Structure formats: structure tokens, C-alpha cells
Amino acid sequence: MKPLLPGATLGVLGGGQLGRMWSHAAQAMGFRTAVLDPDTNSPAGLISHVHICADYLDATALAHMAAQCQAITTEFENVPAEALRQLGLTLPCAPSAEPVSVAQDRSLEKSHFVACGVPVAPHAVLHNAVDLGQVSASLFPGILKTTRWGYDGKGQVRVASKADLPAAWQQLQMAGPTICILEKRLPLAGECSVVLARGFDGQMVHLPLQVNLHREGILAVTEVFEHAMPATTEQQALQAAYEVARGLNYVGVLCVEFFLLQEGADRDALGPLVVNEIAPRPHNSGHHSIDSCDVSQFELQVRCMAGLPLMPPRLHSASVMLNLLGDLWLMQGAQPIAPAWQKVLALPGAHLHLYGKTEARRGRKMGHLTLTAATPEAARAVALQAAALLGIAAW
């Protein structure tokens, strides 16, 4: 691919906060940006040079996007892969439609992990009610998940025993017939993620390993510092993430999420970690890189799609990232009240990022706060102060 240089127009499917931060990075590098999103008030659309307000599969909108742009990316894994496929007929897309299709279907995703030889939780794909009776008792307790449209804890039900499986199946079928996947619940010691970038030439770089804490299925806290995990575990995570990306012939920024296993029989059989899922885009856990690294995940996304050299990010500050959900605005009742930003911004190393969303709702990602410091201990101490000021539970 001939590199695209500043002055070219880069396009993104999806106008949420990831598209907004990508647009900021692209514009800082001198590129024009175009957004295709059906929301007239989309965070990315509001700050881009071009906002095509239409459905992702609207033929006229896709033609307009193809005419405006020299390369395309996505900020939302559930953007129809067909839209990327259509644009990919005439433009470089990073990522392309095929890996996005895999990420949109948990059964395809799991099959890909197995084919790559990376460890996954024991599981079974359930196509219909007849399959329920064939499930091995060894998969319980488990979690039943829809194969499509599940994110941030949605589309999944915990299942204690095989006797509970039919009720869980019916619960997930209420919105319409859907294939499900049953995963064995493993004893977890924690979670982590690798955010990597892969170019059209196959070159790969990655952010430092991120240690994550989820609450009610939504990322709450990410901590990043050197040697956050044993070297062997970190190396296994990086190797697995690279194998997943190579197997997809992936181009762009990819997040690979892992479960860290407690000591015991499962860990003896599977190793220290198993792959949970992938996100074919920048990821919430990589937001810290804007303030803690010399190259952010969003700049890497721009470099990938423009065919520019990929620079290995260097972590210059230990950091803790706090996800800011709409709940923080609604702590005093139904009427939204802005959190105490003045007090938060008085803390050393505090970097506030709000996404331009006009309505605060419970569970909605409104922004994030990154606390940077010279040491992990200092970053965590200030992050706990910020959490106390915001009403976020300590960890």
C-alpha cells in the first residue's frame, strides 16, 4: 500500500467516543476525517470535517464515503461487516470485513482461537433446544451467552447447573431465536488485555499489558505499569494476541482480552490465562495510552490505515484509568448533576476526557479519567483519591 500522507481524508464507520478520539488523533496528524453514523449528535460526527448521517448499509451513504475517503476504519465491532466489504472493493479498510465478521460471532471467534492454538475456556455451541440435552456436566457452573450482539455484560446469563440451562436458554431467546455458547466458569484471579497494532506489511507493535477490573460486565479500572504481571504470563498473553492477529490477517488496532486463572486444576490444564474475546478496534482499556505513552492506540489506528510506519509505544508514566459512567451524574437523583471536576482536576497527574455525550444514563460511558505518576503506587494512590471524590468504589 502506498502510504497516505497528511491532507488525505480518512473515514470511520461509527461515531461514538472511540471515533471521536480517533478523529482527534488523525486531525492532530494533519488528516481530514469523515464519519458515517446515523446519529445526528454522534460524538465523532460533531468534531469531524464530514459527517454522513445515514444507516451503515445505505448505498448512497457508502458511495459518498468511498468518494470522500482514501482509507476506512471502524470504531464499533457491530457495524455491519457488509459495509466494510462494500467499501473494501475500492478502498483499503483496516480492519477488513472478514475479521470483523469473526469478532461479531462468539462461535466463530472461539473456533478461530482454537485454530490458532491459543487457550480458551471449555465451551459448547448450542444451535437449538435439542442441543441442551447433549451438554457435558463438566461445563457447569457456566455462562450462557448469545453468539451475537453481546457486549458490556449484555446477552449473557449465569447457569449454576444443567437443570438451570433450559430457563437460561429461554431467557436469551425472548428477543428472537439465537445461537448461544455455553462457557465453563473458571476460577479467576483477574483480567488483562493486549492492545496491538498490525500494519498492511504484517509489522506488529503493542501497548504495555493492561490489568483490568470489570464491574457488572463493564470495564471499571485499568492499571498499567512495567512488570505488572510475571514475565512468563505477560509473554504468553503477547504471543497469543499476536497469533490471533496473524491468523486473521488483521490490519489495524486489535484488543485481545484474557482471563487470568487462579491456582488449581483448571490452571494446571490450561495455563495461567485463557483468551476471552477480541475487539477489532481501539479498546476502553487502551485509553490510558493518550496520556501514559508516547504513541496512543488512536495514533496507531491512524498509522495502520494510512500505511505509515508503526512505532512501538513507550510507557513514560505508570497510570490508572477510571471509566466514567453516567451513574456518576445521577448519584443525587433523577436530575443529572456534574461530578466535582474542579476537585478532581486539582489532583496531580489527572487527565480528564469527556466524550461530548449530551445525556447521562446509567451504564453509559460518558468519559474516562487517567491518573499518571512516576510509580505504580503513586498512580494508584491518586486514583483512589479521585475515585472517592467521584463516588466510585475503591478496589
Number of C-alpha atoms within 10 A of each C-alpha: 11 7 12 18 14 15 12 15 22 25 27 28 24 26 30 23 24 23 30 25 23 27 29 19 20 24 20 12 15 14 21 20 27 26 31 25 24 16 18 13 16 24 23 30 28 16 20 20 15 18 24 19 18 16 16 20 15 12 13 11 17 21 12 13 24 19 11 17 20 18 24 27 28 30 24 21 21 19 20 16 20 16 18 27 15 16 20 18 10 12 16 21 25 30 28 25 19 15 24 27 20 20 21 22 18 24 21 15 21 26 13 18 23 14 12 18 12 20 20 20 19 17 21 20 20 23 14 12 13 9 11 18 12 10 17 11 11 12 21 21 18 23 20 25 26 25 23 17 13 15 13 13 14 13 17 22 19 18 23 14 13 17 11 13 23 13 12 17 24 13 13 19 15 9 8 7 12 16 19 24 21 28 21 21 18 20 15 14 12 15 20 24 28 27 27 28 30 27 26 20 11 12 14 20 17 23 24 24 24 26 21 21 18 14 10 10 13 18 20 21 24 24 24 27 22 14 10 14 14 8 10 10 14 21 13 17 25 20 13 23 27 23 17 24 25 16 14 17 16 23 28 29 33 26 24 23 23 25 22 23 21 17 13 9 11 16 17 11 9 15 16 22 27 24 24 20 17 28 21 29 26 27 22 22 28 24 23 28 25 18 22 24 19 15 18 22 29 27 23 30 29 27 24 27 27 28 21 17 13 20 16 17 19 15 19 16 23 23 32 30 30 27 22 25 21 20 19 21 22 17 16 11 9 9 10 16 13 14 16 14 12 8 11 21 14 10 14 14 19 22 17 17 17 13 17 17 16 10 10 19 16 13 15 15 21 23 17 20 23 26 28 26 21 13 13 18 13 18 25 20 14 21 29 19 15 25 18 13 14 19 14 18 9 11 9
